[in-house]
Amino acid sequence: MILLQTNVKKDRLYKLDPVLVDENKNEISDTMYGTGKDTHDPCSFLFYDDFTAYRIQRIKIHHWYQYDTVYYFAKGFFMVKYNFCNYEGRKLYLRFKDPYSTSLTFHYIEIPDSLRIHLHNYSSELFAGRAEATRKKIQPFILKVNCEAFFFRKDECLQ
């Protein structure tokens, strides 16, 4: 998982279509293997409430999605869930559209290994509902990107 903290308003960030891509700049999907069902989910950065609502809807497809509804520690952040083990040691980027370009122009922010959260390391806290304990532990792993890094002017940013 990657948690993103930014001073960009939610609706403005969504217009940038922020997604997780690999070293070849290909979009990553979060996949549950072995289900035999359509469990390939785009790795779009979503605000916690939107991520949780999306995963609750996906429970209709497969019950394993219910595990993605216990990330209470992520409240207030943008988040993306992906298969950590498949991408460990590989370059990952947050890709977003240029907010002012008239053509489709992408920009990339590299996400170092040190800012990726391996959820297995926090499973006991997650399933016990210890959100505050988890939130304290993951603080050093939060990706912090200011408004200017998304090419917005300071007056367009949250204060």
Secondary structure, DSSP 8 states (H G I E B T S, - for coil): -EEEEESS-HHHHHHT--EEEETT--B-EEE-TT-SS--EEE-B-EEHHHHHHHHHHHTTT-GGGGGGG--GGGTTSEEE---HHHHTTS-EEEEEE-SS-SS--EEEEEE-GGG---GGGGHHHHHHT-HHHHHHHHGGG-EEE-GGGGT--GGGS--
